[in-house]
Amino acid sequence: MRLIAALIVCLLIASAVSAQETTPVPAATLTIDEALAQQVAQDADDARRSMEEAARYAEDASRFLGIFEAISVAIAIAGGSLGVIGVTRLFSAQSELAKARQRVDAELTDLRSRFQTELTEKENALQAMSTTLLQSLERQRKATEQATLALSLLPLGERQYRAQDLQGAADTYMRALKLDEDNPLIHYRLGYVYVQSGQLSDAERHLQQALSIDPEFHLAMAALGYVYRRIGDKLPEGLERDEMLNKAEAHLIKALRLSPKLVDDDSESWWGSLGGLYRRRGQIDQAIYAYEQAAKVTPHSSYPFSNLAMLYMGRHNREQMLQTFRRVERLARGEVQAEVDNYWAYADLLTSRLALGKIDEAEDALTSVFDLASASSPYALEALVDTLTRLLDSLGGPDAAPHIPPYIHRIQERIGEITELRLKST
């Protein structure tokens, strides 16, 4: 009977161990959500198999015990010759077997109940995970669609900007930003348009947002430096102005150190903005160096050479100034032929022709400047007035170049008209 008991115990232990063990599942290269869902499903399958195996082993044990009960009864009937003691032992063993069978049945019932509960929990968790995954995938799909639509709006905004439709470009970029608010490129483009329209606080906010998303975004870094330079230009002489220009210089230098050939949305080198900063400080040598670097980056652009020409005059080198302005005229003429709506090229063409005394040809350039100047912002024309004023000073004033002041006056009148229209619209 000890042998029988030992066999039953071994069978019960095997059943319990088998019910608890699970087969490890090799890890796959999955997303976190997919891995969690797979794990939940695997746990549910393991629980179901464990319950089925435990039930099978328990039923085997029960049948095993039933067989021994039957054998014991047969022995009791057929083995009367064993004596009272032997029969008593057999019936005692039969009673123990019956109790063992009852315990196995009870444990089997409890095991089924516990595994059924666990299985239900696993299935519920799997269903919840499946719902979460579907919702996540739907959000990702929608976000991807919106990001794609936002990017498709960028070429439209760029065309509007190049046509000097600054308000239209800003509206387009704002629409793109609503679709994809964490896109640093859209923040940069919107900030750049705000710079050109004179909305410097809005420009600063969007460029800072672009850098908070991507701290190494060189374009936004340089543009923010340009914003600080523009803000500094409006401040009176003093520590606050110096501090603002220092901040502008730091941003521009950092961006250019990381990307020396960096150009803005007007296809001009950011070295030019740094040169403009040095010129305002009176650091002529540094300004010339910066504009020379810009000329190396964009050798077919008239912009850096136009500024170099006037800086050369500041060194009292009139011949070098005139020679450089001849180059400016040639380059600007090529630019306007390649891109008929290039306002800045026409502005350089006007400046060079006035510097060279070509009055009739300058009139044609001024007409194009007025045609292309933005009706929503006077900034481009204000920049031209600043350039022509510096040209006038370089040439020796109104007495030395009497043909320039009338052009400055006409441009100022157009600025007044644009400003008045803006005030009426607001």
Helices and strands as residue ranges (DSSP letters): H 2-20, H 32-78, G 80-82, H 83-162, H 166-179, H 184-196, H 200-213, H 218-234, H 239-258, H 271-281, H 284-297, H 303-314, H 318-338, H 343-355, H 359-372, H 379-395, H 404-425
